[in-house]
Amino acid sequence: MAPPKGKVAGSNPAWDTIQFSAFNDFLYFRTVAMTAG
């Protein structure tokens, strides 16, 4: 379950790490798609 919007950053380091990893994965795959496309 995602935390509500406006959640204080750093209050849940594990969640912040998961979000950061997912964001990096998104950028990586988007870059690969743009390069391949």
CHARMM internal coordinates of N, CA and C (Angstrom, degrees):
IC EDIT
DIST 1 N 1 CA 1.4665
DIST 1 CA 1 C 1.5301
ANGL 1 N 1 CA 1 C 109.00
DIST 1 C 2 N 1.2984
ANGL 1 CA 1 C 2 N 116.42
DIHE 1 N 1 CA 1 C 2 N 125.15
DIST 2 N 2 CA 1.4603
ANGL 1 C 2 N 2 CA 119.53
DIHE 1 CA 1 C 2 N 2 CA -178.41
DIST 2 CA 2 C 1.5228
ANGL 2 N 2 CA 2 C 110.58
DIHE 1 C 2 N 2 CA 2 C -73.99
DIST 2 C 3 N 1.3187
ANGL 2 CA 2 C 3 N 117.03
DIHE 2 N 2 CA 2 C 3 N 144.28
DIST 3 N 3 CA 1.4622
ANGL 2 C 3 N 3 CA 120.16
DIHE 2 CA 2 C 3 N 3 CA 177.75
DIST 3 CA 3 C 1.5178
ANGL 3 N 3 CA 3 C 109.79
DIHE 2 C 3 N 3 CA 3 C -68.82
DIST 3 C 4 N 1.3234
ANGL 3 CA 3 C 4 N 117.62
DIHE 3 N 3 CA 3 C 4 N 158.02
DIST 4 N 4 CA 1.4634
ANGL 3 C 4 N 4 CA 120.54
DIHE 3 CA 3 C 4 N 4 CA -179.25
DIST 4 CA 4 C 1.5225
ANGL 4 N 4 CA 4 C 111.31
DIHE 3 C 4 N 4 CA 4 C -64.78
DIST 4 C 5 N 1.3199
ANGL 4 CA 4 C 5 N 116.44
DIHE 4 N 4 CA 4 C 5 N 154.36
DIST 5 N 5 CA 1.4692
ANGL 4 C 5 N 5 CA 120.48
DIHE 4 CA 4 C 5 N 5 CA 177.47
DIST 5 CA 5 C 1.5230
ANGL 5 N 5 CA 5 C 109.17
DIHE 4 C 5 N 5 CA 5 C -62.43
DIST 5 C 6 N 1.3227
ANGL 5 CA 5 C 6 N 116.06
DIHE 5 N 5 CA 5 C 6 N 147.43
DIST 6 N 6 CA 1.4535
ANGL 5 C 6 N 6 CA 119.84
DIHE 5 CA 5 C 6 N 6 CA 179.75
DIST 6 CA 6 C 1.5192
ANGL 6 N 6 CA 6 C 111.99
DIHE 5 C 6 N 6 CA 6 C 85.20
DIST 6 C 7 N 1.3306
ANGL 6 CA 6 C 7 N 116.42
DIHE 6 N 6 CA 6 C 7 N 8.69
DIST 7 N 7 CA 1.4620
ANGL 6 C 7 N 7 CA 120.75
DIHE 6 CA 6 C 7 N 7 CA 178.58
DIST 7 CA 7 C 1.5316
ANGL 7 N 7 CA 7 C 109.00
DIHE 6 C 7 N 7 CA 7 C -63.17
DIST 7 C 8 N 1.3243
ANGL 7 CA 7 C 8 N 116.02
DIHE 7 N 7 CA 7 C 8 N 141.22
DIST 8 N 8 CA 1.4549
ANGL 7 C 8 N 8 CA 119.96
DIHE 7 CA 7 C 8 N 8 CA -178.05
DIST 8 CA 8 C 1.5254
ANGL 8 N 8 CA 8 C 109.96
DIHE 7 C 8 N 8 CA 8 C -68.90
DIST 8 C 9 N 1.3170
ANGL 8 CA 8 C 9 N 116.70
DIHE 8 N 8 CA 8 C 9 N 124.75
DIST 9 N 9 CA 1.4597
ANGL 8 C 9 N 9 CA 120.76
DIHE 8 CA 8 C 9 N 9 CA -179.84
DIST 9 CA 9 C 1.5255
ANGL 9 N 9 CA 9 C 110.08
DIHE 8 C 9 N 9 CA 9 C -65.39
DIST 9 C 10 N 1.3268
ANGL 9 CA 9 C 10 N 116.58
DIHE 9 N 9 CA 9 C 10 N 140.46
DIST 10 N 10 CA 1.4514
ANGL 9 C 10 N 10 CA 120.68
DIHE 9 CA 9 C 10 N 10 CA 177.69
DIST 10 CA 10 C 1.5166
ANGL 10 N 10 CA 10 C 113.37
DIHE 9 C 10 N 10 CA 10 C 89.44
DIST 10 C 11 N 1.3308
ANGL 10 CA 10 C 11 N 117.81
DIHE 10 N 10 CA 10 C 11 N -7.71
DIST 11 N 11 CA 1.4577
ANGL 10 C 11 N 11 CA 119.72
DIHE 10 CA 10 C 11 N 11 CA -179.98
DIST 11 CA 11 C 1.5278
ANGL 11 N 11 CA 11 C 109.93
DIHE 10 C 11 N 11 CA 11 C -77.02
DIST 11 C 12 N 1.3342
ANGL 11 CA 11 C 12 N 116.06
DIHE 11 N 11 CA 11 C 12 N -17.15
DIST 12 N 12 CA 1.4605
ANGL 11 C 12 N 12 CA 120.53
DIHE 11 CA 11 C 12 N 12 CA 178.64
DIST 12 CA 12 C 1.5251
ANGL 12 N 12 CA 12 C 107.53
DIHE 11 C 12 N 12 CA 12 C -140.85
DIST 12 C 13 N 1.3441
ANGL 12 CA 12 C 13 N 117.38
DIHE 12 N 12 CA 12 C 13 N 82.85
DIST 13 N 13 CA 1.4678
ANGL 12 C 13 N 13 CA 121.62
DIHE 12 CA 12 C 13 N 13 CA -175.18
DIST 13 CA 13 C 1.5232
ANGL 13 N 13 CA 13 C 113.18
DIHE 12 C 13 N 13 CA 13 C -53.78
DIST 13 C 14 N 1.3367
ANGL 13 CA 13 C 14 N 116.94
DIHE 13 N 13 CA 13 C 14 N -39.31
DIST 14 N 14 CA 1.4635
ANGL 13 C 14 N 14 CA 119.90
DIHE 13 CA 13 C 14 N 14 CA -178.67
DIST 14 CA 14 C 1.5238
ANGL 14 N 14 CA 14 C 110.14
DIHE 13 C 14 N 14 CA 14 C -62.41
DIST 14 C 15 N 1.3325
ANGL 14 CA 14 C 15 N 116.18
DIHE 14 N 14 CA 14 C 15 N -45.34
DIST 15 N 15 CA 1.4657
ANGL 14 C 15 N 15 CA 120.03
DIHE 14 CA 14 C 15 N 15 CA 179.48
DIST 15 CA 15 C 1.5217
ANGL 15 N 15 CA 15 C 110.10
DIHE 14 C 15 N 15 CA 15 C -63.83
DIST 15 C 16 N 1.3475
ANGL 15 CA 15 C 16 N 117.56
DIHE 15 N 15 CA 15 C 16 N -41.88
DIST 16 N 16 CA 1.4676
ANGL 15 C 16 N 16 CA 121.13
DIHE 15 CA 15 C 16 N 16 CA 179.18
DIST 16 CA 16 C 1.5268
ANGL 16 N 16 CA 16 C 110.20
DIHE 15 C 16 N 16 CA 16 C -59.70
DIST 16 C 17 N 1.3399
ANGL 16 CA 16 C 17 N 116.40
DIHE 16 N 16 CA 16 C 17 N -40.34
DIST 17 N 17 CA 1.4633
ANGL 16 C 17 N 17 CA 120.68
DIHE 16 CA 16 C 17 N 17 CA -179.65
DIST 17 CA 17 C 1.5153
ANGL 17 N 17 CA 17 C 110.52
DIHE 16 C 17 N 17 CA 17 C -65.28
DIST 17 C 18 N 1.3387
ANGL 17 CA 17 C 18 N 116.48
DIHE 17 N 17 CA 17 C 18 N -42.39
DIST 18 N 18 CA 1.4662
ANGL 17 C 18 N 18 CA 120.80
DIHE 17 CA 17 C 18 N 18 CA 179.66
DIST 18 CA 18 C 1.5272
ANGL 18 N 18 CA 18 C 109.47
DIHE 17 C 18 N 18 CA 18 C -62.77
DIST 18 C 19 N 1.3185
ANGL 18 CA 18 C 19 N 116.69
DIHE 18 N 18 CA 18 C 19 N -45.54
DIST 19 N 19 CA 1.4670
ANGL 18 C 19 N 19 CA 120.54
DIHE 18 CA 18 C 19 N 19 CA 179.46
DIST 19 CA 19 C 1.5205
ANGL 19 N 19 CA 19 C 110.54
DIHE 18 C 19 N 19 CA 19 C -61.11
DIST 19 C 20 N 1.3354
ANGL 19 CA 19 C 20 N 117.04
DIHE 19 N 19 CA 19 C 20 N -42.97
DIST 20 N 20 CA 1.4600
ANGL 19 C 20 N 20 CA 121.66
DIHE 19 CA 19 C 20 N 20 CA -178.13
DIST 20 CA 20 C 1.5250
ANGL 20 N 20 CA 20 C 110.25
DIHE 19 C 20 N 20 CA 20 C -63.51
DIST 20 C 21 N 1.3341
ANGL 20 CA 20 C 21 N 116.98
DIHE 20 N 20 CA 20 C 21 N -43.44
DIST 21 N 21 CA 1.4627
ANGL 20 C 21 N 21 CA 121.21
DIHE 20 CA 20 C 21 N 21 CA 179.42
DIST 21 CA 21 C 1.5201
ANGL 21 N 21 CA 21 C 110.44
DIHE 20 C 21 N 21 CA 21 C -63.50
DIST 21 C 22 N 1.3246
ANGL 21 CA 21 C 22 N 116.40
DIHE 21 N 21 CA 21 C 22 N -43.72
DIST 22 N 22 CA 1.4640
ANGL 21 C 22 N 22 CA 120.42
DIHE 21 CA 21 C 22 N 22 CA -179.64
DIST 22 CA 22 C 1.5264
ANGL 22 N 22 CA 22 C 110.07
DIHE 21 C 22 N 22 CA 22 C -63.42
DIST 22 C 23 N 1.3276
ANGL 22 CA 22 C 23 N 117.00
DIHE 22 N 22 CA 22 C 23 N -39.15
DIST 23 N 23 CA 1.4634
ANGL 22 C 23 N 23 CA 120.78
DIHE 22 CA 22 C 23 N 23 CA 179.89
DIST 23 CA 23 C 1.5256
ANGL 23 N 23 CA 23 C 110.42
DIHE 22 C 23 N 23 CA 23 C -65.70
DIST 23 C 24 N 1.3411
ANGL 23 CA 23 C 24 N 116.72
DIHE 23 N 23 CA 23 C 24 N -42.31
DIST 24 N 24 CA 1.4603
ANGL 23 C 24 N 24 CA 120.22
DIHE 23 CA 23 C 24 N 24 CA 178.53
DIST 24 CA 24 C 1.5180
ANGL 24 N 24 CA 24 C 110.56
DIHE 23 C 24 N 24 CA 24 C -63.73
DIST 24 C 25 N 1.3416
ANGL 24 CA 24 C 25 N 116.83
DIHE 24 N 24 CA 24 C 25 N -41.00
DIST 25 N 25 CA 1.4642
ANGL 24 C 25 N 25 CA 120.74
DIHE 24 CA 24 C 25 N 25 CA 178.01
DIST 25 CA 25 C 1.5188
ANGL 25 N 25 CA 25 C 109.83
DIHE 24 C 25 N 25 CA 25 C -61.27
DIST 25 C 26 N 1.3219
ANGL 25 CA 25 C 26 N 116.65
DIHE 25 N 25 CA 25 C 26 N -42.41
DIST 26 N 26 CA 1.4646
ANGL 25 C 26 N 26 CA 121.34
DIHE 25 CA 25 C 26 N 26 CA 179.84
DIST 26 CA 26 C 1.5252
ANGL 26 N 26 CA 26 C 110.30
DIHE 25 C 26 N 26 CA 26 C -60.52
DIST 26 C 27 N 1.3362
ANGL 26 CA 26 C 27 N 117.11
DIHE 26 N 26 CA 26 C 27 N -47.35
DIST 27 N 27 CA 1.4627
ANGL 26 C 27 N 27 CA 120.49
DIHE 26 CA 26 C 27 N 27 CA -179.86
DIST 27 CA 27 C 1.5206
ANGL 27 N 27 CA 27 C 110.57
DIHE 26 C 27 N 27 CA 27 C -63.45
DIST 27 C 28 N 1.3424
ANGL 27 CA 27 C 28 N 116.37
DIHE 27 N 27 CA 27 C 28 N -40.41
DIST 28 N 28 CA 1.4642
ANGL 27 C 28 N 28 CA 120.52
DIHE 27 CA 27 C 28 N 28 CA -178.93
DIST 28 CA 28 C 1.5191
ANGL 28 N 28 CA 28 C 110.99
DIHE 27 C 28 N 28 CA 28 C -62.40
DIST 28 C 29 N 1.3202
ANGL 28 CA 28 C 29 N 116.26
DIHE 28 N 28 CA 28 C 29 N -50.46
DIST 29 N 29 CA 1.4665
ANGL 28 C 29 N 29 CA 119.67
DIHE 28 CA 28 C 29 N 29 CA -177.93
DIST 29 CA 29 C 1.5218
ANGL 29 N 29 CA 29 C 111.05
DIHE 28 C 29 N 29 CA 29 C -66.93
DIST 29 C 30 N 1.3294
ANGL 29 CA 29 C 30 N 117.48
DIHE 29 N 29 CA 29 C 30 N -35.50
DIST 30 N 30 CA 1.4622
ANGL 29 C 30 N 30 CA 119.97
DIHE 29 CA 29 C 30 N 30 CA 178.23
DIST 30 CA 30 C 1.5282
ANGL 30 N 30 CA 30 C 109.59
DIHE 29 C 30 N 30 CA 30 C -64.74
DIST 30 C 31 N 1.3335
ANGL 30 CA 30 C 31 N 116.24
DIHE 30 N 30 CA 30 C 31 N -41.59
DIST 31 N 31 CA 1.4654
ANGL 30 C 31 N 31 CA 120.27
DIHE 30 CA 30 C 31 N 31 CA 179.66
DIST 31 CA 31 C 1.5224
ANGL 31 N 31 CA 31 C 110.51
DIHE 30 C 31 N 31 CA 31 C -64.52
DIST 31 C 32 N 1.3321
ANGL 31 CA 31 C 32 N 116.47
DIHE 31 N 31 CA 31 C 32 N -42.65
DIST 32 N 32 CA 1.4660
ANGL 31 C 32 N 32 CA 120.72
DIHE 31 CA 31 C 32 N 32 CA 179.31
DIST 32 CA 32 C 1.5223
ANGL 32 N 32 CA 32 C 109.90
DIHE 31 C 32 N 32 CA 32 C -62.63
DIST 32 C 33 N 1.3229
ANGL 32 CA 32 C 33 N 116.22
DIHE 32 N 32 CA 32 C 33 N -42.95
DIST 33 N 33 CA 1.4635
ANGL 32 C 33 N 33 CA 120.23
DIHE 32 CA 32 C 33 N 33 CA -179.16
DIST 33 CA 33 C 1.5292
ANGL 33 N 33 CA 33 C 110.38
DIHE 32 C 33 N 33 CA 33 C -63.68
DIST 33 C 34 N 1.3210
ANGL 33 CA 33 C 34 N 116.69
DIHE 33 N 33 CA 33 C 34 N -42.00
DIST 34 N 34 CA 1.4635
ANGL 33 C 34 N 34 CA 120.33
DIHE 33 CA 33 C 34 N 34 CA -179.90
DIST 34 CA 34 C 1.5252
ANGL 34 N 34 CA 34 C 110.37
DIHE 33 C 34 N 34 CA 34 C -65.87
DIST 34 C 35 N 1.3326
ANGL 34 CA 34 C 35 N 116.67
DIHE 34 N 34 CA 34 C 35 N -39.67
DIST 35 N 35 CA 1.4631
ANGL 34 C 35 N 35 CA 120.91
DIHE 34 CA 34 C 35 N 35 CA -178.89
DIST 35 CA 35 C 1.5228
ANGL 35 N 35 CA 35 C 110.57
DIHE 34 C 35 N 35 CA 35 C -68.73
DIST 35 C 36 N 1.3325
ANGL 35 CA 35 C 36 N 115.78
DIHE 35 N 35 CA 35 C 36 N -43.29
DIST 36 N 36 CA 1.4659
ANGL 35 C 36 N 36 CA 120.33
DIHE 35 CA 35 C 36 N 36 CA -178.23
DIST 36 CA 36 C 1.5226
ANGL 36 N 36 CA 36 C 110.80
DIHE 35 C 36 N 36 CA 36 C -72.89
DIST 36 C 37 N 1.3337
ANGL 36 CA 36 C 37 N 115.90
DIHE 36 N 36 CA 36 C 37 N -32.78
DIST 37 N 37 CA 1.4514
ANGL 36 C 37 N 37 CA 120.02
DIHE 36 CA 36 C 37 N 37 CA -176.00
DIST 37 CA 37 C 1.5200
ANGL 37 N 37 CA 37 C 111.62
DIHE 36 C 37 N 37 CA 37 C -75.23
END
COOR INIT
IC SEED 1 N 1 CA 1 C
IC BUILD
